[in-house]
Structures are given as C-alpha cells and as structure tokens.
Amino acid sequence: MGFIIVFILMVLFFVMMFGIGFILNMLMKTTWFPSYIFIIVILPIVVYSLWDHTQPMGAYLQSFRVVDYLTAVAGLAGAILSGWTIQKLRLGGYKMF
C-alpha cells in the first residue's frame, strides 16, 4: 500500500513541476529557468523551513527518508523535462514557445 502512495506522490510532483516549468518557459522565453529555480530556491527553502534548529543540519538531513528524496527527484525531473520539451518545440519551428 505504501508504494502506491509514493508512486502517486512522485507522479503529482512530476506533473506539477512540468506544468509550472512549461508555463514559465513560455512566458519568460527561457529554457532552463525552472530547473535552476527548483535547485537554487525551492529545495533550500523547503529544507530550511522544516528544520527545527534544535539539531545540527547534518543530523536533520539524515532524517529524510527515501520518499522525500524520490519526490524531490521527480519534481526535478519534471522541471528538466519541461525545459527539454520547450527546447525541442523551438527547434521544431514553433514561434510561440
């Protein structure tokens, strides 16, 4: 039962980051901006906001489980795939993207 929930969570994060990244790429005429934002801004903000400051950062990072890492990787994959998709559409001659 736990695997189904993890799989659904991964698919949701992948689709969410792909959609947000695709829209940002169309509006801002960038290719890899959502991927950079995910790595530089979103991940550190999420990690820092959940940290309770009573334990060292290393111990806090070790407390994450495989589910947390799989979700983050799925979101990053969605952001990267949105950049790749926009790039292929532009190379294909679509001016809107």
All heavy atoms as an XYZ file, in Angstrom:
782
protein
N       0.818     -1.197      0.000
C       0.000      0.000      0.000
C       0.858      1.256      0.000
O       0.518      2.240     -0.630
C      -0.927     -0.029      1.208
C      -1.905      1.088      1.221
S      -2.972      1.021     -0.206
C      -4.470      1.528      0.467
N       1.984      1.233      0.692
C       2.839      2.410      0.771
C       3.459      2.767     -0.560
O       3.679      3.940     -0.854
N       3.744      1.754     -1.392
C       4.352      2.018     -2.687
C       3.405      2.792     -3.593
O       3.836      3.658     -4.355
C       4.769      0.706     -3.349
C       5.314      0.894     -4.728
C       6.578      1.433     -4.914
C       4.557      0.568     -5.842
C       7.082      1.629     -6.190
C       5.052      0.757     -7.116
C       6.316      1.291     -7.287
N       2.114      2.510     -3.513
C       1.136      3.202     -4.347
C       1.088      4.675     -3.993
O       1.058      5.536     -4.879
C      -0.255      2.543     -4.203
C      -0.214      1.115     -4.743
C      -1.323      3.357     -4.910
C      -1.445      0.318     -4.467
N       1.113      4.982     -2.726
C       1.088      6.377     -2.280
C       2.340      7.114     -2.732
O       2.271      8.250     -3.205
C       0.911      6.442     -0.755
C      -0.455      5.875     -0.370
C       1.072      7.871     -0.248
C      -0.656      5.682      1.093
N       3.501      6.476     -2.611
C       4.755      7.091     -3.051
C       4.730      7.315     -4.556
O       5.143      8.371     -5.049
C       5.959      6.219     -2.637
C       7.241      6.742     -3.247
C       6.075      6.150     -1.136
N       4.226      6.350     -5.303
C       4.141      6.487     -6.751
C       3.228      7.639     -7.153
O       3.562      8.440     -8.034
C       3.659      5.176     -7.382
C       3.571      5.226     -8.870
C       4.719      5.219     -9.642
C       2.338      5.294     -9.499
C       4.644      5.278    -11.023
C       2.252      5.358    -10.874
C       3.407      5.350    -11.639
N       2.067      7.746     -6.504
C       1.136      8.843     -6.787
C       1.772     10.182     -6.437
O       1.648     11.162     -7.189
C      -0.194      8.634     -6.035
C      -0.937      7.451     -6.641
C      -1.057      9.884     -6.081
C      -2.152      7.016     -5.871
N       2.475     10.252     -5.326
C       3.157     11.477     -4.921
C       4.223     11.873     -5.938
O       4.346     13.047     -6.297
C       3.781     11.292     -3.539
C       4.387     12.504     -2.862
C       3.309     13.538     -2.579
C       5.048     12.088     -1.567
N       4.976     10.907     -6.418
C       6.008     11.193     -7.423
C       5.387     11.693     -8.727
O       5.874     12.661     -9.318
C       6.846      9.947     -7.685
C       7.786      9.584     -6.572
S       8.658      8.037     -6.860
C       9.496      8.389     -8.388
N       4.307     11.063     -9.155
C       3.644     11.494    -10.388
C       3.079     12.899    -10.231
O       3.195     13.740    -11.136
C       2.546     10.487    -10.804
C       1.691     11.030    -11.924
C       3.167      9.164    -11.198
N       2.484     13.196     -9.085
C       1.930     14.527     -8.852
C       3.015     15.602     -8.889
O       2.834     16.657     -9.501
C       1.189     14.569     -7.517
C      -0.180     13.925     -7.493
C      -0.740     13.912     -6.073
C      -1.122     14.640     -8.419
N       4.146     15.356     -8.234
C       5.222     16.344     -8.246
C       5.823     16.493     -9.637
O       6.176     17.595    -10.052
C       6.299     15.980     -7.223
C       6.071     16.610     -5.900
C       5.152     16.093     -5.016
C       6.763     17.745     -5.531
C       4.918     16.665     -3.801
C       6.544     18.337     -4.309
C       5.616     17.803     -3.432
N       5.950     15.382    -10.372
C       6.470     15.446    -11.733
C       5.563     16.295    -12.613
O       6.025     17.203    -13.315
C       6.605     14.039    -12.311
C       7.087     14.024    -13.728
C       8.437     14.108    -14.003
C       6.183     13.935    -14.777
C       8.882     14.103    -15.317
C       6.627     13.931    -16.083
C       7.976     14.016    -16.349
N       4.270     16.022    -12.583
C       3.315     16.746    -13.427
C       3.231     18.209    -13.007
O       3.171     19.109    -13.860
C       1.931     16.065    -13.385
C       0.862     16.908    -14.040
C       2.006     14.700    -14.034
N       3.240     18.467    -11.713
C       3.166     19.846    -11.231
C       4.373     20.659    -11.688
O       4.230     21.762    -12.207
C       3.071     19.861     -9.699
C       2.978     21.257     -9.112
S       2.859     21.255     -7.329
C       4.454     20.639     -6.874
N       5.575     20.120    -11.518
C       6.771     20.854    -11.917
C       6.876     20.952    -13.435
O       7.364     21.956    -13.954
C       8.022     20.213    -11.327
C       8.171     20.468     -9.841
S       8.090     22.204     -9.377
C       9.455     22.883    -10.270
N       6.424     19.943    -14.165
C       6.425     20.031    -15.626
C       5.486     21.137    -16.085
O       5.845     21.948    -16.938
C       6.008     18.697    -16.256
C       6.017     18.739    -17.755
C       7.192     18.525    -18.444
C       4.861     19.003    -18.469
C       7.218     18.567    -19.835
C       4.872     19.054    -19.845
C       6.052     18.835    -20.532
N       4.302     21.198    -15.524
C       3.333     22.223    -15.917
C       3.786     23.620    -15.568
O       3.713     24.543    -16.397
N       4.262     23.806    -14.351
C       4.744     25.127    -13.935
C       5.955     25.527    -14.771
O       6.060     26.675    -15.218
C       5.071     25.134    -12.431
C       3.788     25.005    -11.612
C       5.830     26.396    -12.039
C       4.026     24.766    -10.145
N       6.869     24.604    -14.993
C       8.048     24.894    -15.792
C       7.704     25.217    -17.230
O       8.288     26.122    -17.832
N       6.758     24.494    -17.801
C       6.355     24.736    -19.188
C       5.752     26.123    -19.332
O       6.080     26.874    -20.255
C       5.362     23.661    -19.631
C       5.153     23.604    -21.105
C       6.024     22.895    -21.906
C       4.091     24.261    -21.695
C       5.840     22.827    -23.273
C       3.899     24.211    -23.055
C       4.772     23.495    -23.852
N       4.883     26.504    -18.413
C       4.257     27.829    -18.466
C       5.298     28.926    -18.259
O       5.292     29.944    -18.963
C       3.116     27.923    -17.445
C       1.967     27.014    -17.888
C       2.634     29.354    -17.288
C       0.890     26.830    -16.861
N       6.202     28.744    -17.287
C       7.260     29.744    -17.084
C       8.151     29.868    -18.308
O       8.557     30.972    -18.683
C       8.109     29.375    -15.869
C       7.587     29.777    -14.509
C       8.505     29.248    -13.420
C       7.462     31.271    -14.406
N       8.475     28.756    -18.935
C       9.304     28.788    -20.133
C       8.606     29.522    -21.272
O       9.247     30.266    -22.017
C       9.665     27.370    -20.583
C      10.735     26.763    -19.730
O      11.582     27.447    -19.202
N      10.695     25.454    -19.585
N       7.314     29.336    -21.416
C       6.579     30.031    -22.472
C       6.506     31.529    -22.198
O       6.696     32.334    -23.101
C       5.154     29.483    -22.589
C       5.024     28.263    -23.419
S       3.331     27.884    -23.886
C       2.410     28.119    -22.406
N       6.216     31.898    -20.960
C       6.026     33.312    -20.645
C       7.327     34.098    -20.615
O       7.373     35.246    -21.041
C       5.303     33.452    -19.297
C       3.871     32.939    -19.250
C       3.325     33.051    -17.837
C       3.003     33.691    -20.235
N       8.381     33.494    -20.110
C       9.639     34.221    -19.926
C      10.632     33.988    -21.064
O      11.701     34.578    -21.060
C      10.270     33.830    -18.594
C       9.417     34.208    -17.408
S      10.142     33.712    -15.861
C      11.605     34.707    -15.854
N      10.279     33.125    -22.018
C      11.164     32.807    -23.141
C      12.531     32.305    -22.668
O      13.573     32.677    -23.181
C      11.344     34.014    -24.067
C      10.073     34.531    -24.667
C       9.533     33.561    -25.670
C       8.294     34.158    -26.316
N       7.606     33.236    -27.143
N      12.518     31.496    -21.628
C      13.740     30.861    -21.126
C      13.627     29.365    -21.366
O      12.573     28.864    -21.728
C      13.939     31.122    -19.625
O      12.858     30.521    -18.912
C      14.009     32.604    -19.313
N      14.711     28.660    -21.129
C      14.660     27.214    -21.320
C      14.872     26.465    -20.011
O      14.107     25.586    -19.666
C      15.713     26.779    -22.346
O      15.466     27.472    -23.568
C      15.631     25.295    -22.611
N      15.886     26.824    -19.274
C      16.242     26.050    -18.081
C      15.970     26.806    -16.783
O      16.379     26.377    -15.715
C      17.711     25.641    -18.148
C      17.985     24.850    -19.377
C      18.712     25.237    -20.451
C      17.485     23.550    -19.690
N      18.710     24.258    -21.399
C      17.972     23.209    -20.960
C      16.684     22.637    -19.022
C      17.685     22.002    -21.574
C      16.392     21.436    -19.636
C      16.887     21.119    -20.886
N      15.261     27.931    -16.835
C      14.985     28.730    -15.640
C      14.252     27.947    -14.547
O      14.641     28.020    -13.371
C      14.205     29.990    -16.035
C      13.893     30.907    -14.898
C      14.897     31.631    -14.286
C      12.596     31.038    -14.436
C      14.613     32.471    -13.239
C      12.299     31.866    -13.389
C      13.318     32.597    -12.782
N      13.197     27.181    -14.851
C      12.521     26.431    -13.784
C      13.418     25.406    -13.099
O      13.293     25.176    -11.898
C      11.361     25.749    -14.503
C      11.111     26.585    -15.686
C      12.445     27.107    -16.100
N      14.332     24.803    -13.836
C      15.247     23.842    -13.220
C      16.174     24.531    -12.232
O      16.418     24.028    -11.134
C      16.083     23.150    -14.294
O      15.257     22.519    -15.218
N      16.686     25.696    -12.628
C      17.560     26.462    -11.731
C      16.800     26.924    -10.489
O      17.315     26.854     -9.372
C      18.158     27.668    -12.437
C      19.018     27.331    -13.626
C      19.022     28.127    -14.748
C      19.822     26.191    -13.635
C      19.806     27.829    -15.846
C      20.606     25.875    -14.727
C      20.595     26.705    -15.822
O      21.368     26.399    -16.906
N      15.571     27.396    -10.693
C      14.757     27.849     -9.558
C      14.491     26.696     -8.597
O      14.531     26.866     -7.383
C      13.433     28.457    -10.061
C      13.695     29.787    -10.746
C      12.430     28.654     -8.942
C      14.219     30.860     -9.816
N      14.215     25.515     -9.135
C      13.932     24.358     -8.282
C      15.142     23.999     -7.435
O      15.015     23.746     -6.241
C      13.509     23.165     -9.144
C      13.024     21.989     -8.355
C      11.748     21.978     -7.842
C      13.846     20.906     -8.107
C      11.289     20.903     -7.106
C      13.402     19.824     -7.381
C      12.112     19.827     -6.877
N      16.329     23.993     -8.047
C      17.542     23.596     -7.328
C      18.026     24.690     -6.373
O      18.402     24.407     -5.239
C      18.648     23.225     -8.330
C      18.266     21.966     -9.085
C      19.983     23.027     -7.628
C      19.175     21.644    -10.252
N      18.011     25.940     -6.818
C      18.611     27.023     -6.042
C      17.663     27.609     -5.013
O      18.094     28.014     -3.933
C      19.130     28.123     -6.994
C      20.252     27.560     -7.865
C      19.601     29.335     -6.248
C      20.684     28.474     -8.986
N      16.363     27.634     -5.317
C      15.425     28.327     -4.422
C      14.495     27.364     -3.687
O      14.429     27.380     -2.453
C      14.599     29.367     -5.218
C      13.565     30.023     -4.340
C      15.512     30.413     -5.824
N      13.782     26.520     -4.417
C      12.711     25.730     -3.804
C      13.253     24.696     -2.821
O      12.786     24.614     -1.679
C      11.834     25.082     -4.884
C      11.094     26.162     -5.657
C      10.845     24.108     -4.264
C      10.288     25.647     -6.814
N      14.223     23.891     -3.240
C      14.751     22.860     -2.339
C      15.346     23.448     -1.059
O      15.010     22.983      0.039
C      15.757     21.982     -3.069
C      15.179     20.969     -4.046
C      16.295     20.179     -4.706
C      14.208     20.047     -3.376
N      16.219     24.468     -1.130
C      16.742     25.023      0.126
C      15.667     25.643      1.017
O      15.738     25.522      2.242
C      17.750     26.075     -0.329
C      18.161     25.656     -1.680
C      16.946     25.007     -2.278
N      14.668     26.290      0.427
C      13.608     26.900      1.242
C      12.799     25.827      1.958
O      12.481     25.957      3.141
C      12.705     27.799      0.379
C      13.444     29.088      0.038
C      11.399     28.115      1.089
C      12.691     30.007     -0.879
N      12.482     24.742      1.262
C      11.717     23.667      1.890
C      12.530     23.018      3.008
O      12.025     22.780      4.109
C      11.279     22.625      0.841
C      10.752     21.372      1.492
C      10.248     23.219     -0.086
N      13.795     22.744      2.745
C      14.636     22.104      3.759
C      14.802     23.017      4.963
O      14.668     22.595      6.112
C      16.006     21.710      3.157
C      16.982     21.297      4.238
C      15.840     20.590      2.154
N      15.071     24.297      4.735
C      15.307     25.225      5.844
C      14.021     25.500      6.632
O      14.060     25.628      7.855
C      15.888     26.539      5.323
C      16.280     27.480      6.426
C      17.441     27.265      7.155
C      15.477     28.561      6.762
C      17.805     28.117      8.189
C      15.829     29.414      7.786
C      16.996     29.191      8.487
O      17.330     30.036      9.504
N      12.895     25.585      5.945
C      11.652     25.898      6.651
C      11.193     24.746      7.542
O      10.511     24.980      8.541
C      10.552     26.267      5.658
O      10.203     25.145      4.883
N      11.535     23.517      7.218
C      11.139     22.377      8.040
C      12.138     22.064      9.151
O      11.842     21.263     10.035
C      10.951     21.142      7.158
C       9.821     21.230      6.129
C       9.829     20.006      5.246
C       8.487     21.410      6.811
N      13.306     22.675      9.130
C      14.352     22.423     10.123
C      13.960     23.082     11.438
O      13.613     24.256     11.490
C      15.666     22.980      9.595
C      16.875     22.739     10.439
C      17.104     21.715     11.272
C      18.035     23.570     10.502
N      18.332     21.837     11.849
C      18.930     22.968     11.391
C      18.392     24.751      9.880
C      20.158     23.531     11.689
C      19.620     25.300     10.167
C      20.486     24.689     11.064
N      14.045     22.350     12.556
C      13.620     22.886     13.852
C      14.755     23.527     14.647
O      14.536     24.006     15.743
C      12.934     21.802     14.675
C      13.849     20.638     14.985
O      14.988     20.610     14.494
O      13.405     19.740     15.714
N      15.941     23.583     14.151
C      17.105     24.266     14.722
C      17.556     23.719     16.076
O      18.424     24.297     16.699
C      16.868     25.775     14.838
C      16.565     26.432     13.537
N      17.513     26.596     12.553
C      15.413     26.947     13.029
C      16.966     27.195     11.519
N      15.689     27.412     11.777
N      16.953     22.656     16.573
C      17.421     22.066     17.826
C      18.453     20.973     17.578
O      19.128     20.548     18.497
C      16.244     21.461     18.624
O      15.605     20.469     17.830
C      15.254     22.554     19.001
N      18.550     20.527     16.351
C      19.526     19.503     15.989
C      20.425     20.054     14.885
O      20.033     20.960     14.163
C      18.828     18.229     15.538
C      17.872     18.387     14.381
C      17.158     17.103     14.072
O      17.527     16.053     14.555
N      16.112     17.170     13.262
N      21.606     19.526     14.770
C      22.509     20.008     13.709
C      21.944     19.708     12.319
O      21.129     18.804     12.142
C      23.808     19.237     13.934
C      23.630     18.430     15.147
C      22.218     18.525     15.612
N      22.388     20.501     11.353
C      21.877     20.355      9.985
C      22.189     18.973      9.413
O      21.359     18.400      8.707
C      22.483     21.440      9.093
C      21.959     21.428      7.679
S      20.198     21.678      7.596
C      20.108     23.076      6.552
N      23.354     18.417      9.705
C      23.701     17.084      9.194
C      22.758     16.013      9.709
O      22.322     15.140      8.965
N      22.441     16.075     10.992
C      21.503     15.104     11.558
C      20.105     15.292     10.979
O      19.368     14.319     10.753
C      21.466     15.238     13.073
N      19.753     16.537     10.725
C      18.445     16.814     10.130
C      18.355     16.252      8.713
O      17.355     15.649      8.335
C      18.180     18.314     10.126
C      16.965     18.708      9.344
C      15.694     18.340      9.766
C      17.076     19.426      8.168
C      14.576     18.683      9.046
C      15.963     19.783      7.442
C      14.716     19.406      7.887
O      13.620     19.740      7.157
N      19.401     16.422      7.923
C      19.389     15.904      6.557
C      19.380     14.379      6.534
O      18.823     13.777      5.614
C      20.587     16.438      5.773
C      20.542     17.927      5.446
C      21.821     18.352      4.756
C      19.334     18.263      4.598
N      19.970     13.750      7.548
C      19.935     12.292      7.618
C      18.566     11.760      8.013
O      18.285     10.581      7.827
C      20.982     11.790      8.602
C      22.394     11.950      8.103
C      23.408     11.503      9.133
O      23.072     11.237     10.287
N      24.666     11.429      8.726
N      17.720     12.626      8.567
C      16.394     12.173      8.987
C      15.422     12.037      7.813
O      14.346     11.480      7.977
C      15.811     13.136     10.027
O      15.508     14.384      9.425
N      15.789     12.555      6.640
C      14.930     12.386      5.469
C      14.900     10.925      5.045
O      15.878     10.210      5.151
C      15.418     13.241      4.294
C      15.107     14.702      4.444
C      16.116     15.636      4.358
C      13.817     15.137      4.652
C      15.849     16.974      4.490
C      13.533     16.475      4.784
C      14.550     17.394      4.701
N      13.781     10.505      4.536
C      13.604      9.128      4.082
C      13.684      9.059      2.563
O      13.756     10.070      1.871
C      12.245      8.590      4.546
C      12.049      8.654      6.031
C      12.819      7.539      6.690
N      12.580      7.577      8.121
C      13.526      7.427      9.008
N      14.756      7.227      8.634
N      13.252      7.475     10.275
N      13.621      7.865      2.035
C      13.695      7.645      0.592
C      12.528      8.331     -0.116
O      12.687      8.871     -1.215
C      13.709      6.127      0.287
C      13.649      5.863     -1.201
C      14.935      5.483      0.903
N      11.375      8.367      0.533
C      10.193      9.000     -0.060
C      10.468     10.475     -0.342
O      10.093     10.999     -1.394
C       8.983      8.859      0.888
C       7.779      9.600      0.361
C       8.665      7.412      1.123
N      11.119     11.154      0.581
C      11.411     12.573      0.402
C      12.347     12.801     -0.775
O      12.149     13.722     -1.568
C      12.035     13.136      1.678
C      11.143     12.943      2.888
O       9.912     13.102      2.747
O      11.678     12.624      3.966
N      13.353     11.969     -0.893
C      14.297     12.110     -1.993
C      13.656     11.747     -3.334
O      13.912     12.402     -4.350
C      15.544     11.261     -1.753
C      16.380     11.788     -0.617
C      16.547     11.060      0.549
C      17.000     13.022     -0.704
C      17.306     11.543      1.596
C      17.774     13.520      0.334
C      17.923     12.775      1.479
O      18.675     13.260      2.512
N      12.822     10.712     -3.357
C      12.144     10.329     -4.595
C      11.208     11.435     -5.073
O      11.121     11.714     -6.275
C      11.365      9.026     -4.411
C      12.189      7.758     -4.285
C      11.281      6.570     -3.998
C      13.006      7.516     -5.542
N      10.525     12.083     -4.144
C       9.635     13.183     -4.503
C      10.419     14.354     -5.074
O      10.021     14.957     -6.076
C       8.836     13.627     -3.270
O       8.148     12.504     -2.735
C       7.849     14.713     -3.615
N      11.546     14.682     -4.456
C      12.376     15.778     -4.955
C      12.948     15.462     -6.330
O      12.979     16.323     -7.218
C      13.502     16.073     -3.965
N      13.376     14.235     -6.537
C      13.923     13.841     -7.837
C      12.833     13.873     -8.904
O      13.084     14.294    -10.045
C      14.583     12.444     -7.740
C      14.876     11.873     -9.101
C      15.852     12.527     -6.918
N      11.625     13.465     -8.567
C      10.526     13.501     -9.536
C      10.192     14.944     -9.917
O       9.949     15.241    -11.093
C       9.294     12.804     -8.971
N      10.195     15.854     -8.948
C       9.961     17.268     -9.257
C      11.053     17.851    -10.125
O      10.790     18.596    -11.073
N      12.296     17.510     -9.825
C      13.417     17.985    -10.635
C      13.343     17.418    -12.048
O      13.612     18.125    -13.026
C      14.745     17.617     -9.975
C      16.003     18.069    -10.703
C      16.042     19.584    -10.815
C      17.231     17.545     -9.983
N      12.963     16.155    -12.169
C      12.816     15.550    -13.497
C      11.727     16.254    -14.301
O      11.887     16.477    -15.509
C      12.510     14.064    -13.368
N      10.643     16.640    -13.663
C       9.586     17.384    -14.352
C      10.061     18.741    -14.822
O       9.752     19.174    -15.939
N      10.834     19.437    -13.984
C      11.363     20.746    -14.371
C      12.351     20.616    -15.530
O      12.340     21.421    -16.461
C      12.030     21.409    -13.167
N      13.205     19.615    -15.485
C      14.185     19.410    -16.564
C      13.478     19.005    -17.857
O      13.822     19.491    -18.938
C      15.235     18.371    -16.136
C      16.129     18.957    -15.047
C      16.060     17.911    -17.327
C      17.071     17.970    -14.418
N      12.484     18.132    -17.756
C      11.773     17.699    -18.948
C      10.977     18.842    -19.580
O      10.841     18.892    -20.803
C      10.845     16.523    -18.631
C      10.260     15.825    -19.851
C      11.372     15.159    -20.668
C       9.250     14.794    -19.428
N      10.489     19.771    -18.772
C       9.795     20.923    -19.358
C      10.760     21.780    -20.162
O      10.412     22.276    -21.234
C       9.107     21.750    -18.273
O      10.047     22.476    -17.504
N      11.975     21.966    -19.673
C      12.984     22.710    -20.434
C      13.362     22.000    -21.714
O      13.517     22.623    -22.770
N      13.493     20.698    -21.643
C      13.842     19.909    -22.826
C      12.720     19.976    -23.868
O      12.973     20.093    -25.063
C      14.120     18.472    -22.412
C      14.522     17.594    -23.539
C      15.763     17.488    -24.104
C      13.670     16.697    -24.262
N      15.736     16.572    -25.126
C      14.463     16.069    -25.242
C      12.338     16.360    -24.166
C      13.954     15.133    -26.122
C      11.827     15.421    -25.041
C      12.629     14.821    -25.996
N      11.472     19.912    -23.398
C      10.329     19.972    -24.298
C      10.251     21.322    -25.003
O      10.037     21.394    -26.217
C       9.016     19.710    -23.526
O       9.115     18.459    -22.858
C       7.817     19.717    -24.445
N      10.435     22.404    -24.253
C      10.416     23.741    -24.849
C      11.533     23.872    -25.874
O      11.350     24.438    -26.963
C      10.537     24.819    -23.752
C       9.232     24.926    -22.965
C      10.919     26.161    -24.331
C       8.093     25.556    -23.711
N      12.704     23.352    -25.545
C      13.833     23.431    -26.465
C      13.527     22.687    -27.772
O      13.813     23.188    -28.867
C      15.075     22.857    -25.803
C      16.333     23.024    -26.608
C      17.537     22.470    -25.869
O      17.418     21.530    -25.075
N      18.689     23.048    -26.121
N      12.949     21.506    -27.670
C      12.605     20.736    -28.867
C      11.511     21.431    -29.680
O      11.536     21.407    -30.919
C      12.157     19.317    -28.500
C      13.269     18.477    -27.951
C      14.363     18.324    -28.977
C      15.527     17.578    -28.397
N      16.684     17.545    -29.273
N      10.538     22.047    -29.016
C       9.495     22.774    -29.747
C      10.083     23.975    -30.477
O       9.681     24.272    -31.609
C       8.393     23.208    -28.788
C       7.456     22.101    -28.310
C       6.576     22.607    -27.178
C       6.633     21.578    -29.450
N      11.013     24.683    -29.857
C      11.641     25.824    -30.522
C      12.475     25.371    -31.707
O      12.482     26.028    -32.751
C      12.529     26.583    -29.531
C      11.736     27.400    -28.562
C      12.630     28.219    -27.674
N      11.841     28.824    -26.613
C      12.226     28.955    -25.374
N      13.418     28.546    -25.013
N      11.444     29.522    -24.489
N      13.195     24.275    -31.553
C      13.970     23.757    -32.675
C      13.079     23.241    -33.797
O      13.473     23.226    -34.967
C      14.909     22.632    -32.204
C      16.067     23.050    -31.309
C      16.831     21.823    -30.803
C      16.993     24.002    -32.049
N      11.883     22.843    -33.448
C      10.914     22.377    -34.428
C      10.253     23.505    -35.197
O       9.479     23.275    -36.114
N      10.517     24.751    -34.826
C      10.000     25.891    -35.567
C       8.782     26.553    -34.962
O       8.225     27.470    -35.565
N       8.369     26.133    -33.794
C       7.199     26.771    -33.167
C       7.631     28.086    -32.524
O       8.417     28.132    -31.592
C       6.590     25.847    -32.104
C       5.943     24.634    -32.698
C       6.651     23.427    -32.783
C       4.662     24.679    -33.183
C       6.074     22.309    -33.336
C       4.066     23.566    -33.733
C       4.770     22.390    -33.805
O       4.203     21.280    -34.355
N       7.102     29.191    -33.039
C       7.498     30.529    -32.571
C       6.841     30.892    -31.243
O       7.322     31.742    -30.524
C       7.131     31.589    -33.623
C       7.755     31.331    -34.948
C       9.239     31.553    -34.905
C       9.818     31.378    -36.294
N      11.167     30.971    -36.302
N       5.725     30.259    -30.936
C       5.010     30.596    -29.704
C       5.810     30.233    -28.468
O       5.701     30.853    -27.431
C       3.657     29.867    -29.667
C       2.809     30.215    -28.471
S       1.167     29.536    -28.552
C       1.447     27.821    -28.290
N       6.667     29.205    -28.581
C       7.416     28.751    -27.437
C       8.792     29.358    -27.452
O       9.613     29.163    -26.699
C       7.504     27.219    -27.428
C       6.138     26.581    -27.428
C       5.669     25.916    -28.539
C       5.334     26.662    -26.323
C       4.432     25.313    -28.528
C       4.095     26.076    -26.309
C       3.631     25.404    -27.417
